[in-house]
Amino acid sequence: MKAEAETASTDKPSSPRSRRTAILGRQPLGLVFAAPYAVFLAAVFAYPLGLAVWISFQDYFFAAPGAQVDRPFVGLENYKTVLGDPAVRRSFLNVIQFLLINVPLTVVLSLVLASALNGAIRGRAALRVAYYIPYVTASVALVAVWLFLFSSGGMVNQLLGPLAPDPSWLVNSALAMPVIAIFVTWKQLGFFILLYLAALQNVPKELYEAAAVDGARRFRSFTNITVPGVRPATVLVVILATITGANLFTEPYLLTNGGGPDGASSSPVLVMYQKGIEQGNPDTASAIGVILVIGVLLISLVNRKLLERD
């Protein structure tokens, strides 16, 4: 009898309220609050990305407003052109070199500094502000400081004297991208320190007290308690640093005068700007953008799998 009653209850058609709950959720008001941001994402991110994918498969060029021009479908021709361009291939190798320097340096420095600033040290508030100031300062102003430091007659070369590299830092094909990677690391360090500071608040202090009772030194407590305790924040830092590094544009454009010397510091986004805006080839520029998005997604997924595994 009980089984028949359960079968009969499951055979009843669902009520309009239950169907509405299945579609809108238990709190439909949440959709109202989320709708503006969803519209923003669709208008600012989804639509441009979809348009870029469409353009990458067309023989697309700029035309006067209202002009009717033929933009035929060319399939993968733009991707073949892009992958066969030495300047494009070099820009991707440059950004890989940038990420190999910037991402580990960002994770290590931000975590170590956040752990130090989380302790009871003198002037802690002032130090937190000092590390965050470069992040909120205009890049043009910071670039001017670094040009003063690393130019041929800059302060760094004057201090190094005969040990200074020749050619100098930003005009040296082997040193230009590492200098840019260090600059970006220094500029964005304050933001990632804040992320780690927030994550450190969730690490129980009792664990450090127990480790101290057991005779563990600070380094052992850092590696066995702090690093595992902030692992979710580390995943976020790695993904954000990867996305930011893949979109590198302002720093090589200003520091090395558009990717010099001879493309040694060019980035895919910078090459996209040169091909799409300066040279009037938005179709090949869109193909570069699509390849870059796919590459960043794959790298982010790999990083997440490696960092989140037990």
N, C-alpha and C positions, 0 to 999 in steps of 0.2 A: 504493500500500500504506500509506504514511504517513497519507494522508487518511482511508483506511478505518479505520485504527487509532484516529485521533483521534475519528472519528464513533462508533466502537464504545465508546470510553471515555466520551464524553459521553452516550451512551444508557444507560449503567449507572445504576441507581438510586443516589442518594446514600446514604451510610452513615448510621447513627443518630448517630454522633459529629459528622459534618458538619452534619446538621440541628440538632443541639443547639447547635453553635457558631453557626449562623446565627441562632438564637433568643436564646441567652443571651450570645453574644459569646465572645471568646477567654479572658476572665477572668471566669467566672461569680461569683467571690467578690466582685467589685466591686458586683454587684447587692445582695449582702447588706449591704455597708457603706452603699450609697445608699438602701436600703429605708426606714430610719427617717426620713430627711429627706423622702423621697417621701410617706410617710404623713403627716408633719407638714404638707407643702404641701397635700395633699388635704384634711386636716381643718381647717386654719386659713385657707386661701386658696380652694381650688377649691370646696369645699362651700358656704361662705358666699356666694361669688360666684354659684354656680348657684342657690342659694336666693333671693338678691336678684333675679336675673333672673326667676325664677318668680313672686315676690311682685309684681313690677312689672306683671305682666299680670293680676293678680287684684284684686278688691275686698276687700283684706285689712285686717284690724283685729285688735288684740290681744283675746284672750279668756282666761277662766279656764282653768287647766290641766285637761285632760281634757274640756273642754266641746266638744260637737259643734255647730259653727256652719257656715253656708253661706258660702263665699267664692267667688262666681262669677267666671268668666273675663270680663274687660272689654276685652281686646285692647289697643289703643293709647290708651285713654281716659286712663290715668294720665300718659302722655307728653304728651298734648294739654294736660292740666291744668297740668303742670309748665312746658311751653314757653309757656303763656299767662300764667304768674304773673310779674308785674314784679319781685318780690323775687328769684326764681330767676334771671331773666335778668340782673339787676343783679349778683348774686353771681358769675356766670360772667364778666361784664365786669370785675369787681373782680379776680378771680384772673388774668385775662389781663394786666391792668395790673401786678399783682404780679410775674408771670413776666417781663414785659418789663423790669422794673427789676432783679429779683433774679438771674435767670439770667446775663445779660451781666456784671453786677457781680461775681457769684460767680466766673465763669470768669477775668475779668481780674485781680481782686485775688488770688485763690488762686494763679494761675500766676506773677504778678509776685513775690508774697511767697515762694512756694516756690523760685523761681530765686534770690532774695536769700538765703534761708536755706540753700540748697544750696552757697553759696560759703563761703569761709574768712573768716567775720566773727566778731568778738568777741562772746561770749555767745550763740552760735548755739543751744545746747541749751536755755538758759533762754527764749529767744524762741520756740522751737518749742513748749515747754510752755505758755507764756503764750497763744499763739494757740489751743491746743487746750483750755484750761480752760473757756471758755464753752460748748463743745460738750458737755462731760460734766457741766456744772452744771445743776441743775434749772431748768426754764423759769420756775417761780413766783418763784424768787429773782432771776433776771435781769429778769423783768418788773417786779419791785418797784424795781429800780435804774432802769429806763427810765421808769417812772412818776415817779420822783423827778426825773429829768432833764427830761422833756418835759411835765410837768403845767403848769397855768396859772401857778403860782408856782414852777416848777422852776428848776434851775440854768441851763439853756439860755436860758430867757426872761430871767432876771436878767442874764446876760452880754450878751444882744442888746439889752436895754433897749427903746427905742422901735422897734427893728427887729423885735421879736418879732411873730409873726403873731397876728391877732385875728379869729376865735376861735383858741385855742391848737392845738398840733400834733395831738393825739389826738382833739380834738372839732371839728376842721376837716374838712369833707367832702372837700376837695381834697388835704389833706396826710396824712390818717389812714393810707391804704393805702401811700403811699411811705415813711412812717416805719416801718410794720410790715415792709415789704420790706427796708429797711436793717437793721432789728433782726435779722431772720432771716438775712440775709447775714452779719452780724457774728457771730451765734451759731454758725453752721455752717461758718464759714470754716476752722477748724482741721482739720476732717475732710477737706475738699477739698484743703487744703495737703498733707496726708499723702499723698493720692492722687498729686498732682503730684510730690512728693518721691520717691515710689517710681518714677514714670515717668522722672524725670530721671536716675536711676541707670543707665538703659539707653541714654542718649544718649552716644555715644563722646566722650571728652574730646579725642581726636585732632582732631575736627572743629573744636572751639574753638581748639585750638593752630594748626591750619592757617589758620583765619580770621584769627587774630591776626598770623600771619606775613604774610598778604596785606594787612594794614593795616585790617581790618574793626574798627569800633568795637563797643562792647558792645550798643548798640541794634540794629545790623545783625546781629550774631551771635544776638541774642535772636529777631529776626523770621525769620531765614533758617535757623537751626539748632534753637533751642529749641522754637519753636512747631510746626514740622513734626514734630520728634522726639517730641513728647508728644501727637500728634493722637489716638491711641487713648484716652489718658486724658481728653482733652477731650471726646470722644464720651461717655464714661462720666460725666463730671462734668455735662454738659448734661442727660443723661437722668435722672440721680439728682436734680439740682436741679429739673427739671421735675416729676418724680413727687412730690418733697417739697413743692414749692410748690402743686401741685394738691390735696394733702391738708392744706392750711392749716386749722388749727382752734384750737390752743391760744392762739396769739398774739392774734388778734382777739377771742377769747372773754375773755381776761384784760386786754388793753391797752385795748380800747374797749368793755368791758362788753357783749359779745355782738354785735359788728358795727356799732356806732354810728359816727358819728351818722347816724341814719335809714338804716341799711343801707349806708353808704358804705364800710365795711370788712368786710362780710360775705363769707363764702366758701361755695362749694357744700357742703362738708362741714359747716360750721356750720349752714347752712339745712337740711341733711339731719337733723342732730341736733334742731333746733327742730321740724321737721315730724314726724319719726318718733317722738321720745321725748316732747317737751314737748306737742305737739298730738295725738299718737296717730294719725298717718297714715303707717304704715310703707310702704304701697303707693306713694305719691307720693315718699317719701324714697328708696325703692329705685329708682324711675325716675330720680331725680337722680343716684344713684350709678352706674347703668348708663351714662347719658350722659357722666358724668365719666370713667369708665374708657375708653370709646370715644374721647373727646377726647384723653386722655393718650396712648393708644396711637398715634393719628394724629400727634400732635405729636412723639412720640418717633421714629416712623418717618421723618418728614420731616427732623428734626434729624440722624438717623443717615445718611440719604441725602446731605444737604448737606455734612456734616462728613467723611464717609468717602470721598467721591469724589476722584479723583486731580486 
